[in-house]
């Protein structure tokens, strides 16, 4: 299962910088994870200061 980013995202970019799959990109109002590229490693969740990335 891929991770997704909740509305708690503050658009800091920490998750995108840590993603080894380059599956995270800045969206209109928050960062978004491309589920097809996500390897479900949890790197994004580990670095997020507000806990926005969650496993689906």
C-alpha positions as CSV (number, residue, x, y, z in Angstrom):
1,X,0.0,0.0,0.0
2,X,1.2,3.5,-0.8
3,X,1.4,6.4,1.6
4,X,-0.8,9.4,1.1
5,X,-0.4,13.0,2.5
6,X,-3.3,14.3,4.6
7,X,-4.5,17.9,4.8
8,X,-2.2,18.4,7.8
9,X,0.6,19.0,5.3
10,X,2.4,22.4,5.8
11,X,4.2,22.2,2.4
12,X,7.7,22.2,4.0
13,X,9.1,19.7,1.4
14,X,10.9,17.5,4.0
15,X,9.1,14.4,2.7
16,X,10.0,15.0,-1.0
17,X,13.7,15.4,-0.1
18,X,13.7,12.1,1.7
19,X,11.7,10.0,-0.9
20,X,14.1,7.5,-2.6
21,X,11.5,6.9,-5.3
22,X,10.9,10.5,-6.2
23,X,7.2,9.8,-5.7
24,X,6.4,13.1,-3.9
25,X,5.8,16.4,-5.6
26,X,4.3,19.7,-4.6
27,X,0.6,20.0,-5.4
28,X,-1.7,22.9,-5.4
29,X,-2.3,23.1,-1.6
30,X,-0.1,20.3,-0.2
31,X,2.5,17.8,-1.3
32,X,1.2,14.7,-3.1
33,X,2.4,11.1,-3.4
34,X,2.2,9.3,-6.7
35,X,0.9,5.9,-5.6
36,X,2.4,4.1,-8.6
37,X,5.9,5.2,-7.7
38,X,5.6,4.9,-3.9
39,X,7.5,1.9,-2.4
40,X,5.8,2.1,0.9
41,X,9.1,2.6,2.7
42,X,7.9,5.2,5.2
43,X,10.8,7.6,4.8
44,X,8.4,10.5,4.3
45,X,6.5,9.7,7.5
46,X,9.7,9.6,9.5
47,X,10.8,13.1,8.6
48,X,7.5,14.9,8.5
49,X,7.2,17.4,11.4
50,X,3.4,17.2,11.4
51,X,2.8,13.5,10.6
52,X,1.0,14.2,7.4
53,X,2.1,11.1,5.4
54,X,0.0,8.1,6.4
55,X,-0.2,4.5,5.1
56,X,-3.4,3.9,3.2
